[in-house]
Amino acid sequence: LQHQLREKLRISEERHRRLADQMLDVVWAITLDGQLTYLSPSVQQLRGFSPEEIMALPLNQTLTPDSYALVAEGLSKARDDVAAGRPVVFHAELEEYCKDGSTVWTDAKATSIYAREGNFLEIVGITRDITIQRQLREELRISEERYRLLAENARDVIWTMERDGRISYVSPSIQ
C-alpha cells in the first residue's frame, strides 16, 4: 500500500511539474521570508535569466524598487494572514528586471498552500507578461489627455452623446 501511495504521489508531482514547466506564464513558489523555492523555466523566455540565476538573487535585485515595495508589503501581510490562519491572497502589477537591463511588466497573482492538517506550506503564484497592455493603456491615457486639452481649449462647442441619447460631455466653450 505504501509503495502504491508513493508511486501515485510521484506521478502527481511529475504531472504538475511538467505542466508548470510547459506554460508560457511563469509559475513560482516562495516562502514567507521571500525565498523563491521554485521558478518555472518560462522565466528565461520572459526575462532572459535562468530560474537558477533568479533564485540565487535577493528579491530586491530582481524587481524595481516600487515593485519590491509591493512584494515586501504583500509578504508582510502574508505572514500576518498565515499567523491568523487566513488564506494568503496577493495580486499586483510588478516591473521586473530582465537580464539585458530592460524591464518587463507582469501581472502577479499568488495564494497560500496549506496541508490537510492546516499547516502552512508555501505561497504559489503565477506571473504573466502585461508589458504590451501597459503600453496600450499609457497610449490611451495620453490620447485621452490630448483630446481633453483640445476639447477644453477649442472655441467651438464639442459634445458627445451616448447611444441612449444622453449627453456625456460638453466642452467648456459652451459658456
C-alpha positions, -999 to +999 in steps of 0.1 A: +000+000+000+028+024+009+045+016-024+013+024-043+008+057-025+044+067-031+040+059-068+008+080-070+025+109-053+055+106-076+032+106-107+011+136-094+043+156-087+057+148-121+024+158-138+023+191-120+060+198-126+057+191-163+025+213-166+043+242-149+074+237-169+055+239-202+034+271-195+043+304-211+033+321-178+058+319-150+049+297-121+067+301-089+067+293-052+080+314-024+085+312+014+071+338+038+106+353+041+108+359+004+130+330-007+119+315-041+117+277-039+105+271-074+105+291-107+093+276-140+117+275-170+094+300-188+111+328-168+140+325-192+119+334-222+103+363-203+133+378-186+164+362-201+175+347-167+175+310-159+154+300-129+186+293-110+200+327-117+169+345-103+165+322-074+201+330-063+193+367-061+175+385-034+141+398-045+152+435-043+176+428-071+150+412-094+123+438-090+123+476-094+122+495-061+085+503-064+076+467-072+099+453-045+080+475-020+047+460-032+061+425-028+076+432+007+042+446+018+025+415+004+049+392+022+043+411+055+005+408+050+010+371+041+029+365+074+000+381+093-026+361+073-007+328+080-004+336+117-041+342+118-049+311+098-063+331+069-055+323+032-029+344+015-041+364-015-018+386-035-023+404-068-002+432-082+013+446-114+051+443-110+080+457-130+108+431-132+144+433-143+155+414-174+190+401-180+196+426-208+189+455-183+154+463-196+123+457-176+091+438-182+057+445-166+039+415-152+006+407-135+014+385-105-012+365-086-005+343-056-022+323-029-012+301+000-010+264+001-019+246+034-015+209+042-046+190+051-037+193+088-038+231+083-001+237+084+011+265+060+033+250+033+042+279+009+029+306-014+024+297-050+018+321-078+017+328-115+031+357-134+020+369-168+037+394-192+015+425-195+040+449-210+020+454-242-012+460-222+005+486-200+019+504-231-015+504-247-031+518-215-005+546-214-010+554-251-048+556-244-042+578-214-021+602-235-046+602-263-074+610-239-054+638-223-047+653-258-084+651-266-094+667-233-069+695-238-082+701-274-118+700-263-113+723-233-094+749-253-114+749-285-137+779-294-163+756-309-186+736-287-176+700-286-200+674-272-206+637-272-237+617-269-243+581-257-264+557-277-293+562-254-293+599-262-277+611-230-251+638-235-219+626-218-196+656-225-199+692-233-168+714-237-163+745-215-166+767-246-204+764-243-203+792-218 
